[in-house]
């Protein structure tokens, strides 16, 4: 999964592929809503999501939660822990998941021995930052309908790039509460917004599966421009 993800950013050499494949990993199945790493932890390993969904989040003192990002197979949500020793947020599963844990030391050795891999991982963190900027714009300036539409377009293209979506349909195991925590909306507002998008027949969302019936209308409604995702290969 890591080779597929990195190869989608820049083409890997056979030697780089072999080096990645030789990384020591510990694979663990996790249930939904389990912490992978917590705020204030000092992790000694990074987590690679092999299956399932996860998110970065932070809890406020009164129990409210802000979700910063959603993560799909191939993502390393805590890659920055290689160089930032204390976590300033948590990472948890949203669905049942399979996670590979890669110790920091061999990962640092890999990036030292293969500058090309280091550059690809650095580029991945830059794309991550671009997605954060898009989310900030959504939180500050988009209407609820625009924010949900933009998120659905983003997630579909990310899944498609990993071979996990096609024909404008994909798995989307997110609750209305989780969408609200990501977009700064109440459950009632999320519910009303989803009804609005369904009534226009732009989307279908049932049983954890999203179908985008009218891609262009959905994308146009929120001024969605996929350039910030920096996907080399995509079709819509």
C-alpha positions as CSV (number, residue, x, y, z in Angstrom):
1,X,0.0,0.0,0.0
2,X,2.9,2.4,0.8
3,X,4.6,1.6,-2.5
4,X,1.3,2.2,-4.4
5,X,0.8,5.6,-2.6
6,X,4.4,6.8,-3.1
7,X,4.5,5.5,-6.7
8,X,1.4,7.7,-7.4
9,X,3.4,10.8,-6.3
10,X,6.6,10.0,-8.3
11,X,7.8,6.9,-10.0
12,X,9.9,4.7,-7.7
13,X,13.0,2.8,-8.9
14,X,13.1,-1.0,-8.4
15,X,15.8,-0.4,-5.7
16,X,13.5,2.0,-3.9
17,X,10.6,-0.4,-4.1
18,X,12.7,-3.2,-2.6
19,X,13.9,-0.9,0.2
20,X,10.4,0.1,1.1
21,X,9.2,-3.6,1.0
22,X,11.9,-4.5,3.5
23,X,10.8,-2.0,6.1
24,X,10.0,-3.8,9.4
25,X,6.3,-3.4,10.2
26,X,3.8,-4.6,12.8
27,X,0.3,-5.0,11.4
28,X,-2.7,-4.7,13.8
29,X,-6.4,-4.9,13.2
30,X,-8.3,-2.2,15.1
31,X,-12.0,-1.6,15.7
32,X,-13.8,1.6,15.0
33,X,-13.2,4.7,17.2
34,X,-9.9,3.4,18.6
35,X,-7.1,5.8,19.2
36,X,-4.0,5.0,17.2
37,X,-2.0,7.8,18.8
38,X,-3.1,10.4,21.4
39,X,-2.4,14.0,21.9
40,X,0.8,14.5,24.1
41,X,2.1,11.0,23.1
42,X,5.7,10.7,22.1
43,X,5.5,8.0,19.4
44,X,8.4,5.9,18.3
45,X,6.6,4.7,15.1
46,X,4.5,5.9,12.3
47,X,1.2,4.4,11.3
48,X,0.3,3.4,7.7
49,X,-3.4,2.8,7.1
50,X,-3.8,-0.4,5.1
51,X,-7.6,-0.7,5.3
52,X,-10.4,1.4,6.7
53,X,-10.7,5.0,7.6
54,X,-9.1,7.3,10.2
55,X,-9.0,10.9,11.2
56,X,-6.8,13.5,12.9
57,X,-8.7,15.2,15.7
58,X,-8.5,17.4,18.8
59,X,-10.8,17.5,21.8
60,X,-11.6,20.7,23.6
61,X,-12.0,20.9,27.4
62,X,-15.8,20.8,27.2
63,X,-15.8,17.6,25.1
64,X,-16.3,19.1,21.7
65,X,-14.2,17.6,18.9
66,X,-12.6,19.2,15.8
67,X,-11.6,16.8,13.0
68,X,-8.7,18.1,11.0
69,X,-8.6,15.5,8.2
70,X,-9.9,12.2,7.0
71,X,-7.5,9.4,6.0
72,X,-7.9,6.5,3.7
73,X,-5.7,3.4,2.9
74,X,-2.2,4.5,1.9
75,X,-2.1,7.5,4.2
76,X,0.4,8.0,7.0
77,X,-1.5,10.4,9.3
78,X,1.3,10.9,11.8
79,X,4.3,11.0,9.4
80,X,5.3,14.4,11.0
81,X,6.1,12.5,14.2
82,X,9.4,11.5,12.6
83,X,10.6,15.1,13.4
84,X,8.0,16.5,15.8
85,X,8.4,14.4,18.9
86,X,5.2,15.3,20.8
87,X,1.8,14.9,19.3
88,X,-0.4,18.0,19.4
89,X,-3.5,16.1,18.3
90,X,-4.8,12.5,18.2
91,X,-5.3,10.0,15.4
92,X,-8.2,7.5,15.6
93,X,-10.0,5.0,13.5
94,X,-13.5,5.8,12.2
95,X,-14.2,2.3,10.9
96,X,-12.7,-1.1,11.4
97,X,-9.1,-0.8,10.2
98,X,-5.9,-2.5,9.6
99,X,-2.8,-0.5,10.5
100,X,0.9,-1.1,9.9
101,X,3.2,0.5,12.4
102,X,6.7,1.4,11.1
103,X,9.4,2.2,13.6
104,X,10.9,5.7,13.2
105,X,14.5,4.5,13.1
106,X,14.4,2.3,10.0
107,X,12.1,4.9,8.3
108,X,14.7,7.6,9.0
109,X,17.5,5.3,7.7
110,X,15.4,4.7,4.6
111,X,15.0,8.5,3.8
112,X,18.8,9.0,4.5
113,X,19.8,6.2,2.1
114,X,17.2,7.2,-0.6
115,X,16.9,11.0,-1.0
116,X,14.3,10.3,-3.7
117,X,12.0,8.6,-1.2
118,X,12.6,11.5,1.3
119,X,11.6,14.0,-1.4
120,X,8.4,12.0,-2.1
121,X,7.4,11.9,1.6
122,X,8.2,15.6,1.8
123,X,5.9,16.3,-1.2
124,X,3.2,14.2,0.5
125,X,3.3,16.5,3.6
126,X,3.1,19.5,1.3
127,X,0.0,18.2,-0.3
128,X,-1.3,17.6,3.2
129,X,-0.8,21.3,4.0
130,X,-2.6,22.2,0.8
131,X,-5.6,20.2,1.9
132,X,-5.5,21.9,5.3
133,X,-5.7,25.3,3.5
134,X,-8.7,24.1,1.5
135,X,-10.4,23.0,4.7
136,X,-9.7,26.3,6.3
137,X,-11.3,28.1,3.4
138,X,-14.3,25.8,3.8
139,X,-14.7,26.4,7.5
140,X,-14.4,30.2,7.1
141,X,-16.1,31.0,3.8
142,X,-18.2,28.2,2.3
143,X,-21.9,27.6,3.0
144,X,-22.8,24.3,4.5
145,X,-23.9,23.0,1.1
146,X,-20.7,24.1,-0.5
147,X,-18.5,22.7,2.3
148,X,-20.2,19.2,2.1
149,X,-20.0,19.2,-1.7
150,X,-16.3,20.2,-1.7
151,X,-15.5,17.5,0.8
152,X,-17.3,14.8,-1.2
153,X,-15.4,15.8,-4.4
154,X,-12.1,15.8,-2.5
155,X,-12.6,12.4,-0.9
156,X,-13.8,10.8,-4.1
157,X,-10.7,11.9,-6.0
158,X,-8.4,10.7,-3.2
159,X,-10.0,7.3,-3.2
160,X,-10.0,7.1,-7.0
161,X,-6.3,7.9,-7.1
162,X,-5.7,4.9,-4.8
163,X,-7.9,2.6,-6.9
164,X,-10.6,2.5,-4.3
165,X,-13.3,4.3,-6.2
166,X,-14.7,4.4,-9.8
167,X,-17.7,5.5,-11.8
168,X,-18.3,8.3,-9.3
169,X,-19.1,5.9,-6.5
170,X,-17.1,5.0,-3.3
171,X,-17.3,3.8,0.2
172,X,-17.9,6.6,2.7
173,X,-18.2,5.3,6.3
174,X,-18.7,8.7,7.9
175,X,-21.5,9.5,10.2
176,X,-23.3,12.9,10.2
177,X,-21.7,13.7,13.5
178,X,-18.2,13.1,12.0
179,X,-19.0,15.3,9.0
180,X,-20.2,18.0,11.4
181,X,-17.1,17.7,13.5
182,X,-15.0,18.2,10.4
183,X,-17.0,21.0,8.9
184,X,-18.0,22.9,12.0
185,X,-21.7,22.1,11.5
186,X,-24.4,20.7,13.9
187,X,-25.9,17.3,13.2
188,X,-29.2,19.0,12.2
189,X,-27.4,21.3,9.7
190,X,-25.6,18.3,8.2
191,X,-28.8,16.3,7.9
192,X,-30.5,19.3,6.2
193,X,-27.6,19.8,3.8
194,X,-27.5,16.1,2.8
195,X,-31.3,16.2,2.1
196,X,-30.7,19.3,0.0
197,X,-28.0,17.6,-2.1
198,X,-30.2,14.5,-2.5
199,X,-33.2,16.5,-3.5
200,X,-31.2,18.0,-6.4
201,X,-30.2,14.4,-7.3
202,X,-26.6,15.3,-7.2
203,X,-25.7,12.5,-4.8
204,X,-27.0,9.3,-3.2
205,X,-25.7,8.4,0.2
206,X,-26.9,5.2,1.8
207,X,-25.3,2.4,3.8
208,X,-21.9,4.0,3.9
209,X,-21.7,4.3,0.1
210,X,-21.6,7.6,-1.8
211,X,-22.7,7.9,-5.4
212,X,-22.1,11.3,-7.1
213,X,-24.8,11.3,-9.8
214,X,-24.0,14.7,-11.2
215,X,-20.3,15.4,-10.8
216,X,-20.1,18.6,-12.7
217,X,-23.1,20.2,-10.9
218,X,-21.7,19.2,-7.5
219,X,-18.2,20.5,-8.4
220,X,-19.5,23.7,-9.9
221,X,-21.7,24.4,-6.8
222,X,-18.6,24.7,-4.6
223,X,-16.0,26.0,-7.1
224,X,-14.1,22.7,-6.7
225,X,-10.7,22.8,-8.3
226,X,-8.7,19.6,-7.7
227,X,-5.4,21.3,-8.4
228,X,-4.6,21.5,-4.6
229,X,-4.7,17.7,-4.4
230,X,-1.8,17.5,-6.9
231,X,-3.0,14.2,-8.3
232,X,-0.9,13.1,-11.3
233,X,-3.5,10.6,-12.6
234,X,-7.2,11.1,-12.3
235,X,-10.4,10.9,-14.3
236,X,-13.8,12.3,-13.6
